[in-house]
């Protein structure tokens, strides 16, 4: 599966295992996050760093801290959220940032 580039984020395949391939998929000024839904497969998204300071995104980060602490199962920033809810939230962020 290739990378789908959206105006507000980049969606990448979470099945890649090489850390060097992940680095090449994260443009400067962005960060990779994994979204773990209830019944959905883990999805990897690359979002602008500016999202990390937004109150809506900070709420997701707080949930991730409560659920995973600093032990993220995928080795990267893992957010417990349904994929469609994450996409909805990030589409709201692109309008406010």
Rosetta blueprint (number, residue, H / E / L):
1 X L
2 X L
3 X L
4 X E
5 X E
6 X L
7 X L
8 X L
9 X E
10 X E
11 X E
12 X E
13 X L
14 X L
15 X L
16 X L
17 X L
18 X L
19 X H
20 X H
21 X H
22 X H
23 X H
24 X H
25 X L
26 X L
27 X L
28 X L
29 X L
30 X E
31 X E
32 X E
33 X E
34 X E
35 X E
36 X E
37 X L
38 X L
39 X L
40 X L
41 X L
42 X L
43 X E
44 X E
45 X E
46 X E
47 X E
48 X E
49 X H
50 X H
51 X H
52 X H
53 X H
54 X L
55 X H
56 X H
57 X H
58 X H
59 X H
60 X H
61 X H
62 X H
63 X H
64 X H
65 X H
66 X H
67 X H
68 X H
69 X L
70 X L
71 X L
72 X L
73 X L
74 X L
75 X L
76 X L
77 X E
78 X E
79 X E
80 X E
81 X L
82 X L
83 X H
84 X H
85 X H
86 X H
87 X H
88 X H
89 X H
90 X H
91 X H
92 X H
93 X H
94 X H
95 X H
96 X H
97 X L
